[in-house]
Amino acid sequence: MTEVKVKRFGVIAVEKGFITLEQLVEAMTLQIQEETEGERHRLIGQILLSLGYLTSSQIDEVMETMDSQ
């Protein structure tokens, strides 16, 4: 059986130099905080966009990379 490892959105965004690891951790913390407060689930990309850390075109590029894995 072959194990396939698919990189997550945030990891790819960091590897591409779009965001820092600290910005990813901030977005993940916010995501967890929102969910524990009963708010609707937001994707990391949406959170990073709303924080001004990513642009729409950068999100598209990360998604294209994920699709080609």
N, CA, C and O atoms as CSV, one atom per row, in Angstrom:
chain,resi,resn,atom,element,x,y,z
A,1,MET,N,N,0.842,-1.181,0.000
A,1,MET,CA,C,0.000,0.000,0.000
A,1,MET,C,C,0.888,1.245,0.000
A,1,MET,O,O,1.825,1.339,0.793
A,2,THR,N,N,0.602,2.185,-0.872
A,2,THR,CA,C,1.402,3.400,-0.986
A,2,THR,C,C,0.781,4.513,-0.162
A,2,THR,O,O,-0.426,4.753,-0.213
A,3,GLU,N,N,1.631,5.185,0.597
A,3,GLU,CA,C,1.143,6.298,1.412
A,3,GLU,C,C,1.306,7.587,0.613
A,3,GLU,O,O,2.394,7.902,0.131
A,4,VAL,N,N,0.212,8.323,0.482
A,4,VAL,CA,C,0.241,9.589,-0.244
A,4,VAL,C,C,0.141,10.718,0.770
A,4,VAL,O,O,-0.774,10.756,1.593
A,5,LYS,N,N,1.098,11.635,0.697
A,5,LYS,CA,C,1.060,12.779,1.606
A,5,LYS,C,C,0.708,14.018,0.798
A,5,LYS,O,O,1.453,14.418,-0.097
A,6,VAL,N,N,-0.407,14.610,1.111
A,6,VAL,CA,C,-0.830,15.825,0.437
A,6,VAL,C,C,-0.566,16.988,1.384
A,6,VAL,O,O,-1.007,16.987,2.533
A,7,LYS,N,N,0.155,17.970,0.884
A,7,LYS,CA,C,0.460,19.129,1.709
A,7,LYS,C,C,-0.786,19.983,1.874
A,7,LYS,O,O,-1.587,20.142,0.953
A,8,ARG,N,N,-0.921,20.523,3.069
A,8,ARG,CA,C,-2.065,21.351,3.379
A,8,ARG,C,C,-1.850,22.761,2.855
A,8,ARG,O,O,-0.725,23.178,2.578
A,9,PHE,N,N,-2.965,23.489,2.726
A,9,PHE,CA,C,-2.959,24.831,2.158
A,9,PHE,C,C,-1.910,25.734,2.813
A,9,PHE,O,O,-1.105,26.360,2.124
A,10,GLY,N,N,-1.927,25.796,4.138
A,10,GLY,CA,C,-1.025,26.696,4.847
A,10,GLY,C,C,0.438,26.369,4.641
A,10,GLY,O,O,1.268,27.271,4.525
A,11,VAL,N,N,0.763,25.085,4.596
A,11,VAL,CA,C,2.149,24.661,4.384
A,11,VAL,C,C,2.635,25.121,3.007
A,11,VAL,O,O,3.753,25.615,2.867
A,12,ILE,N,N,1.793,24.955,2.011
A,12,ILE,CA,C,2.163,25.376,0.652
A,12,ILE,C,C,2.332,26.894,0.597
A,12,ILE,O,O,3.274,27.387,-0.024
A,13,ALA,N,N,1.441,27.630,1.233
A,13,ALA,CA,C,1.535,29.098,1.235
A,13,ALA,C,C,2.839,29.560,1.882
A,13,ALA,O,O,3.460,30.517,1.420
A,14,VAL,N,N,3.255,28.878,2.952
A,14,VAL,CA,C,4.531,29.213,3.606
A,14,VAL,C,C,5.693,28.859,2.677
A,14,VAL,O,O,6.613,29.659,2.508
A,15,GLU,N,N,5.659,27.678,2.079
A,15,GLU,CA,C,6.741,27.238,1.190
A,15,GLU,C,C,6.914,28.176,-0.001
A,15,GLU,O,O,8.033,28.398,-0.465
A,16,LYS,N,N,5.808,28.722,-0.492
A,16,LYS,CA,C,5.870,29.647,-1.624
A,16,LYS,C,C,6.329,31.044,-1.196
A,16,LYS,O,O,6.576,31.906,-2.039
A,17,GLY,N,N,6.439,31.257,0.096
A,17,GLY,CA,C,6.886,32.556,0.582
A,17,GLY,C,C,5.787,33.606,0.633
A,17,GLY,O,O,6.061,34.797,0.786
A,18,PHE,N,N,4.526,33.155,0.503
A,18,PHE,CA,C,3.404,34.094,0.538
A,18,PHE,C,C,3.123,34.591,1.950
A,18,PHE,O,O,2.734,35.742,2.146
A,19,ILE,N,N,3.322,33.721,2.924
A,19,ILE,CA,C,3.080,34.056,4.326
A,19,ILE,C,C,4.210,33.486,5.174
A,19,ILE,O,O,4.977,32.635,4.724
A,20,THR,N,N,4.298,33.972,6.410
A,20,THR,CA,C,5.275,33.425,7.348
A,20,THR,C,C,4.608,32.333,8.174
A,20,THR,O,O,3.383,32.214,8.206
A,21,LEU,N,N,5.432,31.547,8.832
A,21,LEU,CA,C,4.907,30.525,9.726
A,21,LEU,C,C,4.088,31.176,10.837
A,21,LEU,O,O,3.057,30.640,11.246
A,22,GLU,N,N,4.540,32.317,11.320
A,22,GLU,CA,C,3.815,33.031,12.384
A,22,GLU,C,C,2.426,33.463,11.916
A,22,GLU,O,O,1.464,33.395,12.682
A,23,GLN,N,N,2.319,33.905,10.669
A,23,GLN,CA,C,1.014,34.301,10.129
A,23,GLN,C,C,0.089,33.092,10.000
A,23,GLN,O,O,-1.112,33.195,10.248
A,24,LEU,N,N,0.652,31.947,9.612
A,24,LEU,CA,C,-0.142,30.723,9.523
A,24,LEU,C,C,-0.649,30.323,10.903
A,24,LEU,O,O,-1.821,29.979,11.059
A,25,VAL,N,N,0.220,30.366,11.897
A,25,VAL,CA,C,-0.176,30.013,13.267
A,25,VAL,C,C,-1.260,30.973,13.758
A,25,VAL,O,O,-2.209,30.544,14.414
A,26,GLU,N,N,-1.132,32.253,13.453
A,26,GLU,CA,C,-2.160,33.228,13.841
A,26,GLU,C,C,-3.506,32.882,13.216
A,26,GLU,O,O,-4.536,32.923,13.889
A,27,ALA,N,N,-3.497,32.544,11.936
A,27,ALA,CA,C,-4.738,32.184,11.238
A,27,ALA,C,C,-5.346,30.906,11.804
A,27,ALA,O,O,-6.563,30.809,11.966
A,28,MET,N,N,-4.495,29.924,12.106
A,28,MET,CA,C,-4.992,28.664,12.670
A,28,MET,C,C,-5.575,28.886,14.065
A,28,MET,O,O,-6.598,28.302,14.421
A,29,THR,N,N,-4.916,29.730,14.842
A,29,THR,CA,C,-5.419,30.051,16.183
A,29,THR,C,C,-6.781,30.726,16.087
A,29,THR,O,O,-7.697,30.415,16.849
A,30,LEU,N,N,-6.899,31.648,15.147
A,30,LEU,CA,C,-8.173,32.341,14.944
A,30,LEU,C,C,-9.255,31.355,14.500
A,30,LEU,O,O,-10.400,31.442,14.944
A,31,GLN,N,N,-8.890,30.421,13.625
A,31,GLN,CA,C,-9.840,29.414,13.149
A,31,GLN,C,C,-10.357,28.573,14.315
A,31,GLN,O,O,-11.560,28.337,14.426
A,32,ILE,N,N,-9.464,28.128,15.172
A,32,ILE,CA,C,-9.851,27.318,16.334
A,32,ILE,C,C,-10.717,28.133,17.288
A,32,ILE,O,O,-11.727,27.650,17.801
A,33,GLN,N,N,-10.306,29.366,17.515
A,33,GLN,CA,C,-11.050,30.254,18.415
A,33,GLN,C,C,-12.488,30.456,17.919
A,33,GLN,O,O,-13.440,30.368,18.695
A,34,GLU,N,N,-12.630,30.725,16.626
A,34,GLU,CA,C,-13.964,30.927,16.048
A,34,GLU,C,C,-14.827,29.678,16.194
A,34,GLU,O,O,-16.011,29.765,16.523
A,35,GLU,N,N,-14.228,28.524,15.949
A,35,GLU,CA,C,-14.994,27.283,16.028
A,35,GLU,C,C,-15.419,26.964,17.457
A,35,GLU,O,O,-16.524,26.467,17.676
A,36,THR,N,N,-14.557,27.244,18.428
A,36,THR,CA,C,-14.920,26.973,19.819
A,36,THR,C,C,-15.984,27.948,20.316
A,36,THR,O,O,-16.691,27.671,21.285
A,37,GLU,N,N,-16.091,29.093,19.642
A,37,GLU,CA,C,-17.133,30.069,19.993
A,37,GLU,C,C,-18.424,29.818,19.220
A,37,GLU,O,O,-19.376,30.592,19.323
A,38,GLY,N,N,-18.452,28.739,18.449
A,38,GLY,CA,C,-19.665,28.353,17.737
A,38,GLY,C,C,-19.880,29.050,16.412
A,38,GLY,O,O,-20.957,28.948,15.825
A,39,GLU,N,N,-18.859,29.766,15.927
A,39,GLU,CA,C,-18.991,30.425,14.626
A,39,GLU,C,C,-18.792,29.397,13.521
A,39,GLU,O,O,-18.268,28.308,13.755
A,40,ARG,N,N,-19.218,29.758,12.315
A,40,ARG,CA,C,-19.099,28.820,11.195
A,40,ARG,C,C,-17.629,28.618,10.840
A,40,ARG,O,O,-16.796,29.502,11.038
A,41,HIS,N,N,-17.337,27.443,10.317
A,41,HIS,CA,C,-15.970,27.078,9.942
A,41,HIS,C,C,-15.520,27.922,8.755
A,41,HIS,O,O,-16.206,27.988,7.734
A,42,ARG,N,N,-14.357,28.572,8.896
A,42,ARG,CA,C,-13.754,29.297,7.775
A,42,ARG,C,C,-12.455,28.601,7.398
A,42,ARG,O,O,-11.699,28.155,8.262
A,43,LEU,N,N,-12.213,28.517,6.118
A,43,LEU,CA,C,-10.981,27.914,5.632
A,43,LEU,C,C,-9.803,28.823,5.944
A,43,LEU,O,O,-9.961,30.039,6.050
A,44,ILE,N,N,-8.620,28.230,6.092
A,44,ILE,CA,C,-7.415,28.997,6.400
A,44,ILE,C,C,-7.184,30.077,5.340
A,44,ILE,O,O,-6.817,31.203,5.674
A,45,GLY,N,N,-7.395,29.743,4.083
A,45,GLY,CA,C,-7.217,30.731,3.008
A,45,GLY,C,C,-8.126,31.932,3.177
A,45,GLY,O,O,-7.709,33.068,2.948
A,46,GLN,N,N,-9.373,31.688,3.579
A,46,GLN,CA,C,-10.319,32.789,3.801
A,46,GLN,C,C,-9.844,33.679,4.945
A,46,GLN,O,O,-9.931,34.904,4.868
A,47,ILE,N,N,-9.347,33.060,5.989
A,47,ILE,CA,C,-8.868,33.817,7.146
A,47,ILE,C,C,-7.641,34.635,6.766
A,47,ILE,O,O,-7.553,35.816,7.105
A,48,LEU,N,N,-6.696,34.017,6.065
A,48,LEU,CA,C,-5.486,34.730,5.651
A,48,LEU,C,C,-5.821,35.893,4.716
A,48,LEU,O,O,-5.177,36.941,4.776
A,49,LEU,N,N,-6.816,35.716,3.861
A,49,LEU,CA,C,-7.264,36.789,2.979
A,49,LEU,C,C,-7.864,37.934,3.795
A,49,LEU,O,O,-7.563,39.103,3.555
A,50,SER,N,N,-8.711,37.589,4.755
A,50,SER,CA,C,-9.366,38.632,5.567
A,50,SER,C,C,-8.364,39.389,6.445
A,50,SER,O,O,-8.581,40.555,6.779
A,51,LEU,N,N,-7.265,38.717,6.818
A,51,LEU,CA,C,-6.219,39.380,7.606
A,51,LEU,C,C,-5.287,40.224,6.727
A,51,LEU,O,O,-4.454,40.979,7.230
A,52,GLY,N,N,-5.442,40.083,5.419
A,52,GLY,CA,C,-4.604,40.837,4.493
A,52,GLY,C,C,-3.249,40.202,4.234
A,52,GLY,O,O,-2.351,40.853,3.699
A,53,TYR,N,N,-3.091,38.931,4.610
A,53,TYR,CA,C,-1.814,38.240,4.441
A,53,TYR,C,C,-1.683,37.583,3.070
A,53,TYR,O,O,-0.570,37.365,2.593
A,54,LEU,N,N,-2.809,37.267,2.434
A,54,LEU,CA,C,-2.817,36.648,1.113
A,54,LEU,C,C,-3.735,37.425,0.184
A,54,LEU,O,O,-4.702,38.053,0.617
A,55,THR,N,N,-3.412,37.370,-1.106
A,55,THR,CA,C,-4.298,37.937,-2.119
A,55,THR,C,C,-5.104,36.802,-2.752
A,55,THR,O,O,-4.785,35.628,-2.569
A,56,SER,N,N,-6.130,37.155,-3.484
A,56,SER,CA,C,-6.941,36.141,-4.177
A,56,SER,C,C,-6.101,35.360,-5.176
A,56,SER,O,O,-6.269,34.148,-5.316
A,57,SER,N,N,-5.194,36.047,-5.874
A,57,SER,CA,C,-4.374,35.344,-6.862
A,57,SER,C,C,-3.397,34.389,-6.190
A,57,SER,O,O,-3.089,33.337,-6.749
A,58,GLN,N,N,-2.903,34.733,-4.997
A,58,GLN,CA,C,-2.034,33.821,-4.261
A,58,GLN,C,C,-2.816,32.590,-3.803
A,58,GLN,O,O,-2.299,31.474,-3.841
A,59,ILE,N,N,-4.053,32.792,-3.373
A,59,ILE,CA,C,-4.906,31.660,-2.985
A,59,ILE,C,C,-5.104,30.730,-4.181
A,59,ILE,O,O,-5.009,29.509,-4.053
A,60,ASP,N,N,-5.380,31.324,-5.348
A,60,ASP,CA,C,-5.554,30.523,-6.561
A,60,ASP,C,C,-4.304,29.704,-6.868
A,60,ASP,O,O,-4.397,28.537,-7.248
A,61,GLU,N,N,-3.127,30.324,-6.699
A,61,GLU,CA,C,-1.870,29.630,-6.987
A,61,GLU,C,C,-1.645,28.465,-6.025
A,61,GLU,O,O,-1.192,27.396,-6.434
A,62,VAL,N,N,-1.961,28.671,-4.757
A,62,VAL,CA,C,-1.822,27.579,-3.778
A,62,VAL,C,C,-2.796,26.452,-4.121
A,62,VAL,O,O,-2.436,25.276,-4.057
A,63,MET,N,N,-4.019,26.808,-4.483
A,63,MET,CA,C,-5.018,25.784,-4.833
A,63,MET,C,C,-4.570,24.987,-6.069
A,63,MET,O,O,-4.757,23.771,-6.124
A,64,GLU,N,N,-3.981,25.670,-7.055
A,64,GLU,CA,C,-3.486,24.975,-8.241
A,64,GLU,C,C,-2.382,23.989,-7.876
A,64,GLU,O,O,-2.315,22.887,-8.421
A,65,THR,N,N,-1.518,24.394,-6.948
A,65,THR,CA,C,-0.448,23.508,-6.492
A,65,THR,C,C,-1.043,22.287,-5.786
A,65,THR,O,O,-0.581,21.164,-5.985
A,66,MET,N,N,-2.066,22.512,-4.965
A,66,MET,CA,C,-2.712,21.404,-4.269
A,66,MET,C,C,-3.359,20.436,-5.261
A,66,MET,O,O,-3.296,19.220,-5.080
A,67,ASP,N,N,-3.982,20.984,-6.314
A,67,ASP,CA,C,-4.649,20.146,-7.310
A,67,ASP,C,C,-3.662,19.279,-8.086
A,67,ASP,O,O,-4.011,18.191,-8.544
A,68,SER,N,N,-2.419,19.767,-8.232
A,68,SER,CA,C,-1.438,19.027,-9.024
A,68,SER,C,C,-0.651,18.010,-8.199
A,68,SER,O,O,0.227,17.338,-8.738
A,69,GLN,N,N,-0.946,17.884,-6.908
A,69,GLN,CA,C,-0.237,16.926,-6.054
A,69,GLN,C,C,-0.716,15.517,-6.295
A,69,GLN,O,O,-0.228,14.582,-5.662
